[in-house]
């Protein structure tokens, strides 16, 4: 039921985004209908990958749309750390995604993937928005000229080419072995492998304030050996910050400063945006002593963030939305016909 609910929530939200179901605030009262349509549909042309983790007891459900990745950090009885991927990057480099595209678009072997991208333009094979790769051809040719200066992708024959339907994974954690879950965008994994991520965080746990006294048997020192060369694991009090530091240069602070100093949009040539969340799994007292984690210190900062009660959630926002894409396309098509007639009439009057 949980996996079905996650798939339904993702697909329903994307349908609302791409089909004019999401309202946006308008700046002025004299907004024309064309302005309103453009304001509502521009967000549909933007794209976003999404990674969600739902944790209930020992059960972990990960829903992935795009090329973000979820990684569990595991520690065996003998102290050896390992990484377990709970999601697979959804790009054409993924054989399953590549095969899916070919199956859904028969006869387009030479065009559906060009230069390692969907229709030669998009890296992820799944995403929210990116309506240029989803709208029917009959609608796209009318809508896009009114919303953006970009045309439909080349060889746009049988849309949709991109989907927001997530791949959902269920994993049952072992509290004594599975210590943390990392959720991060592809900007992190462009620079660090899943094994690198676990190596960095194992060193962070061992040598930061959340680690236990030196007498705890942690296994091999994460800061020794070739695997940890160039990493910086002792400079940050926040695990996510520690990972971002190491993605941008690690022990090479000059490199990190240079990368962070490049202004947008030029920075995209050198680094991608990076978002990281780290979830530490709670253990009982006996397990805390075995792995050396002070869970109380891990969550102390989070408890100070929110003061008082959280605002109530308006569940009406989760109701069924009105999709207005077809009606708006018809309006713009009529507007185009009227404009053509006016131009033709002006030309005839001059003659």
C-alpha positions as CSV (number, residue, x, y, z in Angstrom):
1,X,0.0,0.0,0.0
2,X,2.8,2.4,0.8
3,X,4.6,1.8,-2.5
4,X,1.4,2.2,-4.4
5,X,0.6,5.5,-2.5
6,X,4.1,6.9,-3.4
7,X,3.7,6.1,-7.1
8,X,0.3,7.7,-7.1
9,X,1.4,10.8,-5.3
10,X,4.3,11.4,-7.6
11,X,2.3,10.8,-10.8
12,X,-0.7,12.9,-9.7
13,X,1.6,15.8,-8.7
14,X,3.3,15.8,-12.1
15,X,0.0,15.6,-14.0
16,X,-1.1,18.7,-12.1
17,X,2.2,20.5,-12.9
18,X,2.1,19.7,-16.6
19,X,-1.6,20.1,-17.2
20,X,-2.3,23.5,-15.7
21,X,-3.6,22.2,-12.3
22,X,-1.3,24.3,-10.1
23,X,-2.3,27.9,-9.4
24,X,0.3,30.6,-9.1
25,X,0.0,34.1,-7.7
26,X,-0.3,36.9,-10.3
27,X,1.5,40.2,-9.9
28,X,-1.2,42.6,-11.2
29,X,-5.0,42.8,-11.5
30,X,-4.9,43.7,-15.2
31,X,-3.3,40.4,-16.3
32,X,-4.6,39.2,-19.6
33,X,-5.7,35.6,-20.3
34,X,-2.5,35.0,-22.3
35,X,-0.4,36.3,-19.4
36,X,-2.2,34.0,-17.0
37,X,-1.6,31.0,-19.2
38,X,2.1,31.7,-19.5
39,X,2.4,32.2,-15.7
40,X,0.7,28.9,-15.0
41,X,2.6,26.8,-17.6
42,X,6.2,28.2,-17.3
43,X,6.8,26.0,-14.2
44,X,5.8,23.0,-16.2
45,X,8.8,23.6,-18.5
46,X,11.3,23.5,-15.6
47,X,12.5,20.1,-14.5
48,X,13.2,18.6,-11.1
49,X,14.4,15.2,-9.9
50,X,13.0,14.0,-6.6
51,X,14.2,11.5,-4.0
52,X,12.0,10.6,-1.0
53,X,12.5,8.3,1.9
54,X,9.7,7.1,4.1
55,X,10.9,5.4,7.3
56,X,8.5,3.4,9.5
57,X,10.3,1.5,12.2
58,X,12.9,-0.7,10.4
59,X,11.1,-0.4,7.0
60,X,12.6,2.1,4.6
61,X,10.8,3.0,1.4
62,X,12.7,5.1,-1.2
63,X,11.0,6.6,-4.2
64,X,13.3,8.0,-6.9
65,X,12.4,10.0,-9.9
66,X,15.6,11.2,-11.6
67,X,19.3,10.8,-10.9
68,X,19.5,11.5,-7.2
69,X,20.6,8.6,-5.1
70,X,19.9,7.0,-1.7
71,X,22.8,5.2,0.0
72,X,22.8,3.2,3.3
73,X,26.0,3.1,5.3
74,X,26.5,-0.4,6.8
75,X,29.1,-1.6,9.3
76,X,29.7,-5.3,9.7
77,X,30.5,-7.1,13.0
78,X,34.2,-7.0,12.2
79,X,34.1,-3.3,11.6
80,X,34.2,-3.2,7.8
81,X,32.1,-0.4,6.3
82,X,30.1,-0.8,3.0
83,X,27.7,1.1,0.9
84,X,24.3,-0.1,-0.1
85,X,22.5,1.8,-2.9
86,X,18.7,1.9,-2.4
87,X,18.1,3.7,-5.7
88,X,19.6,3.5,-9.2
89,X,20.4,6.7,-11.2
90,X,17.7,7.1,-13.9
91,X,19.6,8.1,-16.9
92,X,20.3,6.5,-20.3
93,X,23.5,5.0,-18.7
94,X,21.1,2.8,-16.7
95,X,20.5,-0.3,-19.0
96,X,17.0,-0.8,-17.6
97,X,16.0,2.8,-18.4
98,X,17.6,2.7,-21.9
99,X,15.7,-0.5,-22.6
100,X,12.5,1.0,-21.3
101,X,12.8,4.0,-23.7
102,X,13.4,1.7,-26.7
103,X,10.4,-0.4,-25.7
104,X,8.1,2.6,-25.3
105,X,9.2,4.2,-28.6
106,X,9.6,1.4,-31.2
107,X,11.2,2.4,-34.4
108,X,13.1,5.3,-32.8
109,X,16.3,3.5,-32.0
110,X,18.5,6.1,-33.8
111,X,16.7,9.2,-32.3
112,X,15.3,8.5,-28.8
113,X,18.8,8.7,-27.3
114,X,21.3,11.0,-28.9
115,X,24.7,11.8,-27.4
116,X,23.7,10.1,-24.1
117,X,20.6,12.2,-23.6
118,X,16.9,11.8,-24.2
119,X,16.2,13.2,-27.6
120,X,19.7,14.7,-27.4
121,X,18.7,17.2,-24.6
122,X,17.8,15.7,-21.3
123,X,20.0,13.6,-19.1
124,X,17.5,12.1,-16.6
125,X,14.9,9.7,-18.0
126,X,12.5,10.5,-15.2
127,X,11.6,14.0,-13.9
128,X,8.9,16.2,-12.6
129,X,8.0,18.9,-15.2
130,X,10.1,19.0,-18.3
131,X,6.8,19.3,-20.2
132,X,8.7,19.8,-23.5
133,X,9.3,16.1,-23.4
134,X,5.7,15.2,-22.3
135,X,3.1,17.3,-24.0
136,X,1.2,15.8,-27.0
137,X,2.6,17.0,-30.3
138,X,-0.7,18.7,-31.2
139,X,-0.6,20.8,-28.1
140,X,3.2,21.4,-27.8
141,X,3.4,23.1,-31.2
142,X,0.8,25.6,-30.1
143,X,1.8,26.2,-26.5
144,X,5.6,26.5,-26.7
145,X,5.8,29.6,-28.9
146,X,3.6,31.4,-26.4
147,X,5.6,30.3,-23.3
148,X,9.2,30.1,-24.4
149,X,11.5,30.7,-27.3
150,X,12.4,27.0,-27.4
151,X,10.8,24.6,-29.9
152,X,9.9,21.0,-29.2
153,X,12.9,18.7,-29.2
154,X,14.0,17.2,-32.6
155,X,12.4,13.9,-33.5
156,X,9.5,14.5,-31.2
157,X,7.2,11.8,-32.6
158,X,5.6,9.8,-29.7
159,X,5.6,11.7,-26.4
160,X,5.9,11.4,-23.5
161,X,9.6,10.6,-23.5
162,X,10.0,11.4,-19.8
163,X,8.0,10.2,-16.9
164,X,7.7,11.2,-13.2
165,X,6.7,7.7,-12.1
166,X,9.1,6.8,-9.4
167,X,11.0,3.6,-8.9
168,X,10.2,2.5,-5.3
169,X,12.5,0.3,-3.2
170,X,11.6,-1.3,0.1
171,X,14.5,-2.2,2.4
172,X,14.3,-3.6,6.0
173,X,17.1,-2.2,8.0
174,X,19.2,-4.0,10.5
175,X,19.6,-1.6,13.5
176,X,23.0,-3.0,14.6
177,X,24.5,-2.8,11.1
178,X,22.7,0.0,9.2
179,X,23.8,3.3,10.7
180,X,22.8,6.1,8.4
181,X,21.0,6.9,5.1
182,X,22.3,9.6,2.7
183,X,19.9,11.3,0.3
184,X,21.7,13.5,-2.2
185,X,21.5,14.9,-5.7
186,X,23.7,14.0,-8.6
187,X,26.0,16.9,-7.9
188,X,27.4,15.0,-4.9
189,X,27.8,11.7,-6.8
190,X,29.4,13.4,-9.8
191,X,32.4,13.8,-7.4
192,X,32.0,11.0,-4.9
193,X,31.1,7.4,-5.3
194,X,28.7,5.7,-2.9
195,X,31.7,4.0,-1.3
196,X,33.4,7.4,-1.0
197,X,30.3,8.8,0.8
198,X,30.3,6.0,3.3
199,X,34.1,6.3,3.8
200,X,33.7,10.0,4.6
201,X,30.8,9.6,7.0
202,X,32.5,6.7,8.8
203,X,35.5,8.9,9.4
204,X,33.2,11.8,10.4
205,X,31.4,9.6,13.0
206,X,34.7,8.1,14.3
207,X,36.5,11.4,14.7
208,X,33.7,14.0,15.4
209,X,32.0,14.9,18.6
210,X,29.2,12.3,17.9
211,X,31.6,9.4,18.1
212,X,32.2,7.5,21.3
213,X,35.3,7.4,23.5
214,X,38.5,6.0,21.9
215,X,37.9,2.6,23.6
216,X,35.1,1.6,21.2
217,X,36.1,-0.9,18.5
218,X,35.4,0.9,15.2
219,X,37.4,-1.4,13.0
220,X,39.9,0.0,10.5
221,X,40.6,3.7,10.8
222,X,38.7,5.5,8.1
223,X,41.3,8.2,7.9
224,X,44.1,5.9,7.0
225,X,45.1,4.2,3.8
226,X,44.6,5.2,0.1
227,X,40.8,5.0,0.3
228,X,40.7,8.2,2.4
229,X,43.5,10.2,0.7
230,X,42.4,13.8,0.1
231,X,39.3,13.6,2.3
232,X,38.6,16.1,5.1
233,X,36.5,14.4,7.8
234,X,37.2,16.4,11.0
235,X,36.4,20.0,10.1
236,X,32.6,20.0,10.2
237,X,30.1,19.4,12.9
238,X,27.4,18.6,10.3
239,X,27.5,15.4,8.3
240,X,25.9,16.8,5.2
241,X,28.3,19.7,5.2
242,X,31.2,17.3,5.6
243,X,30.0,15.5,2.4
244,X,29.6,18.7,0.4
245,X,33.1,19.8,1.5
246,X,34.6,16.6,0.2
247,X,32.7,16.8,-3.0
248,X,34.1,20.3,-3.7
249,X,37.7,19.6,-2.8
250,X,38.0,17.9,0.6
251,X,41.4,18.6,2.1
252,X,42.2,20.9,-0.9
253,X,40.7,24.1,0.6
254,X,42.0,26.3,-2.3
255,X,40.1,24.2,-4.8
256,X,36.9,24.4,-2.7
257,X,37.1,28.2,-2.4
258,X,37.6,28.6,-6.1
259,X,34.6,26.4,-6.9
260,X,32.4,28.2,-4.5
261,X,33.5,31.5,-5.8
262,X,32.3,31.0,-9.3
263,X,29.1,32.9,-9.8
264,X,25.9,31.5,-11.5
265,X,25.3,30.6,-14.2
266,X,29.0,30.0,-15.0
267,X,29.4,27.6,-12.0
268,X,27.4,25.0,-13.8
269,X,30.4,24.4,-16.1
270,X,32.5,23.3,-13.1
271,X,30.1,21.9,-10.6
272,X,26.4,20.9,-10.3
273,X,24.1,22.0,-7.5
274,X,24.4,19.8,-4.4
275,X,21.7,19.0,-1.9
276,X,22.4,16.5,0.9
277,X,20.4,15.0,3.8
278,X,21.8,12.5,6.2
279,X,19.5,10.4,8.4
280,X,21.1,8.6,11.4
281,X,19.0,5.6,12.5
282,X,18.1,5.4,16.1
283,X,19.5,2.6,18.2
284,X,18.6,1.3,21.6
285,X,21.1,1.7,24.5
286,X,22.8,-1.6,24.0
287,X,23.3,-1.0,20.2
288,X,24.5,2.5,20.9
289,X,27.3,1.2,23.0
290,X,28.2,-1.3,20.4
291,X,28.6,1.2,17.5
292,X,29.7,4.1,19.7
293,X,27.0,6.6,18.6
294,X,25.6,9.3,20.9
295,X,22.2,9.6,19.3
296,X,21.2,12.4,21.7
297,X,23.9,14.6,20.4
298,X,23.1,13.8,16.8
299,X,19.5,15.2,17.2
300,X,20.1,18.0,19.7
301,X,20.6,20.7,17.0
302,X,17.5,19.5,15.1
303,X,15.4,19.8,18.3
304,X,16.4,23.5,18.7
305,X,15.3,24.4,15.1
306,X,11.6,24.4,15.7
307,X,10.0,26.2,18.6
308,X,6.3,25.9,19.3
309,X,3.8,24.1,17.2
310,X,4.1,23.5,13.5
311,X,1.5,25.3,11.3
312,X,-1.5,23.1,10.4
313,X,-1.5,21.4,7.0
314,X,-4.3,22.4,4.6
315,X,-5.4,19.0,3.3
316,X,-7.6,20.7,0.7
317,X,-4.5,21.4,-1.3
318,X,-4.2,17.6,-1.8
319,X,-7.6,17.4,-3.6
320,X,-8.2,16.7,-7.2
321,X,-7.1,19.6,-9.4
322,X,-8.7,21.0,-12.5
323,X,-6.5,20.4,-15.5
324,X,-6.8,23.4,-17.9
325,X,-4.2,22.6,-20.5
326,X,-6.6,21.6,-23.3
327,X,-8.8,24.7,-22.8
328,X,-5.8,27.0,-22.7
329,X,-4.4,25.4,-25.9
330,X,-7.7,26.0,-27.6
331,X,-7.7,29.6,-26.5
332,X,-4.2,30.2,-27.8
333,X,-5.1,28.5,-31.1
334,X,-8.1,30.8,-31.6
335,X,-5.9,33.8,-30.7
336,X,-3.4,32.8,-33.4
337,X,-6.2,32.5,-36.0
338,X,-7.5,35.9,-35.1
339,X,-4.1,37.5,-35.4
340,X,-3.5,35.9,-38.8
341,X,-6.8,37.2,-40.1
342,X,-6.0,40.7,-38.8
343,X,-2.6,40.5,-40.6
344,X,-4.2,39.3,-43.8
345,X,-6.8,42.0,-43.6
346,X,-4.1,44.7,-43.1
347,X,-2.2,43.4,-46.1
348,X,-5.4,43.5,-48.3
349,X,-6.2,47.0,-47.2
350,X,-2.8,48.2,-48.3
351,X,-3.3,46.6,-51.7
